[in-house]
């Protein structure tokens, strides 16, 4: 039956399955795009360490050397290929300043067939003395800064389209292995923060993952409620001050009117208690005010 390959480089599919009924979507790694991404974020980079291990490591090394040849002389490349994992952790922890690490792939190391993959990548990111960049979108889950990466979600849809064509009866001979159109530029917001890399330097169109929402976005309804309460309180306070000012103005006006009247006037409660008076002099009173 026809076989549809996914998440393997096109060259590897064609090399390993000659004469077989195999088609599919060839994964495309983009070391050159990732290096451009590195130099955009870290323009002062002097050293780049390229990491690959396990099955296909030499293929990945050859791919990287071929694509990065034009940058020799601009940065120094060190290829850590099939290095025993314990030694690799020591190497990445002791890279020089102004360095970057490009992680291509890893399914083992030079000491045996042990699979390290995602667990190893997380340890490399944790121990590294420099930012780690990758080649696959799935590596974003393990703390890399980002890069020009292969997005397997898009590749899966492309492989599904080929599968449907085969199920509808189309001959596999009419469907050669095709290059995936899945290379996208991604960045990991927490990793940018960790290494002090400016988001403003990211290439246009970069997909930024795990960006923490701003305080406004996270608490906007609480903030709107608080602002509304503060506005209502401020309005009430201003209204009270205006009312007090109007009342004082009215009292001052009434006092001025009373002072202009020569007659004695008294303010008395309904029970006959005097509570206030108006006179030009206390001598006009039959009894002092204190009485």
N, C-alpha and C positions, 0 to 999 in steps of 0.2 A: 504494500500500500504506500501511497505517497507520504513523505515525512515533511512537516513544516518546522523549520528550525527558528528558534528565537533566542535573543540575548547571546549570540556568538558572533564574533567578527566574520565578515564576509570571506576574507581570505582563508580563515581557519575552516569554514564550512566547505569551501571549494577544495582545500588541500586534504581534508580528512574524509571526504565522501565522494571520491572520484567514481563515476559510473553508477552511482546509486540514485534512486528516485527521491532526491532531496531538493527542496526549495526553502524559501523563508525570507526573513528580514535580517540582514546583516547588521549587527551592532556596530556602531561607528564611534571609536574613541577619538578624542580631539586634543592630543597633547599640545599642539601649537596654539589652539584657542585658549586652553587653560593657561599656558605660559603668558599669552597676551593679557589674560585676566589678571594674573599675578603681577605683571609689570605695571598694569594700570592701577591696581590697589597699592602695590609696594614699588614705586618707581626707583627706589634706591637699592633694590635687590641685587646682590652680588653673587650669590650661590643658590643653586637649585638642586635638591636631592630627589632623584627619581626612584620610586620604590615599586617593586613587583616581585611576586614569588609564586612558586608552585607551578602547576601545569600551564604551559603557554607563557611562562615568564620571559623566556628568550624572545618569543615573538613580540611581546609588549616592549621589551628593550629595543629590538630592532625598529619597531614602529616609532618609538619615541626618538631614537637617534636620527632616524630619517627625517622626521618632521621638525626636529629642533636644531638641525644642522645649521640653519641660517642664523641662529642666535649665538653660536660659539664665538667667543671674543667679547660679547656683551655681558654674558654671565658665565660662571663656571658650573659645569654639570658634574654631578657625582651620581653614578648608577649603583643603587643598592639592590642587586638582583639575587634572589634566592639566598639572602643572608639569613643565618639562623636567627629565629625570632628574638631570643634573649639578647643577641648581639645587636640586632636591629634597634631594639629599644634603647640600648646604650648609645648607638650612633645618633639617633634622632634627638636624644636628650643633650647632645654635645655639639650640635651644629653651630657654626659661627654666627655672629650678629648679622643682620640684614640678609638672612637666608629664608628660603621657602622650601616646603616639601611637597612633591607631586606624587600622589598615590595613584597608581594605575590599576592594579588588581592584585589579589593574593588568595590562593587556595592552599597554601602550604609554604614550607621554607626548605632551605638546603639540607636540613637535618632529617627529612623524612616526609611522608605523605600527610602529615597532620594538617587538618583544615583549620585555618585561623580566621579568615574572612572578616566578618563584621565585628566579632569580639576583638580580634587583633587590631583592627582599625581604631576602635574606641580606645584601646590602650595606647596606640601610637599617638593619637590626638592628645591624650591626657599627658603623656610623657614628653612630647615634643617641645623643643625650645624655640620653635618657629611655627608659623601658621601652616596648616596642612590643607592642600587642595586636592580635588579628586577628579574622577572621570565618569562617574555614574551618579544619577540622581538619587539612587537608593543610599548612597554613602552620606547624603545630607543628614540622615537620621543619626549619624554617629559623630557629629561635631566638626566636620570639615568646614572650611570657610566657604568653599564653593568652587566654581570653575565652569568651563564649557563641558557640559555633562550630557550623557546619553539618558534620555527619559524612557524607562521601560514601560510606563503607562501608555505612552503614545505608540511605542513599538508593538505592544500587545494588540492594539486596535488594528495596526497594519497587518500583523500576522493573522488576525481574525478575518480580515478582508480576503487574504490569500486562501485561507481555509474554506471560506464560503464559495470562492470560485471553483475550488477542487470538488467540493460537495455537489456543486451544480453540474459537474461533468466535464469541466474544462481540463485539458491534458496538462500534466505537469511540465511537459516539454515546452509549453508556451509560457511558462511562468518561471523564469530564471530567478536565482537569488538576487534580491534587490537591496540596495543600501537604504537603511532607515533614515527617515527625515526627522530625526528625534533629537538632534543636538541643540540644546538650549543653554542659555547662561543663567546660572542660579547662584544665589548667595545666602548664607546662613546668618541671620541677624545676631543671635547670641554670640557666634564666633567672631563676627565683626567687632562686637563690643569687647570681647575677651582680649583681642589683640590690638585694640585701639585703632582699627581701620575705619576710615571715613566712608560712610554710605554715599556721600556725594561723588566719590571717585568711581563708583560702579558704572560699567558701560551702559549706555541707554538700552532699555528693554530688559534689563536683568530682573529675573523673578526673585524677590526677597521672601524667604520663608521664615516663619516663627518670629515675625516682628512683634514685639510687645506693644500692645495698644497704649496710646498716651493716656495720661490721667483724665483728660477731658473725655476721651472715648470710653474709658473704663467706668467713669463715675459721672457721666454727663447728666443723667436724670437726677442724681443726688445733688449735683452742682446747680442744675436749673432750679430745683426746689429750694436749695439754700439761698440762691440769688433772688428768687421770688420773695422769700421770707424777709431777706435783708432789705429789698426794695420796699416791701409793704411797711416794714418797721421804719425805714427812713422817711417814707411818705407820711406816716403817722406822726413822727417826731417833728417834721417840718410843719405839718398842719397844726400841731399843738403850739409850736413857736409863733406861727402866724396868728392863731387865735389869741394867744397871750398878748402879742403885740397890739392886736386890734382892741382887746379889752383895756390894756393900759392906755392906749390912745384915747379911747372913749372916756375912761376914768379921768384922765388929765383934762379933757375937754369939759367934762361935767364940773370938775373942781374949779376950773377957770371961770365957768359960768356962775357957780355959787359964790366965788370970791367977789364977783362983780355986783352981787345983790346986797344992798345995805341992811336988809331985814335979818332978824334972828330966825333960824330955822332949826327944827329938831326932828330926829328920826326916832319914832316910838313904836314899840311892838303893840300888838292888839291888846295885850294885858297891861299896858301903861308903863312899860319899862323903857327909859330913854337909852338908846344905843349909840347915838351920834348927834352932833349939833353943828351949826354953822354960826359963827360970830366973828366980828372983826377983832374983838378983844374979850378976854375972859372977864373983864370988869363989867361987861354988859350982862353977865349971868347973875342970877340971884344966889346961886351956890356954885362952888368950884367944881370943875369936871370930875374930880376924884370922888366927890360926894355922890 
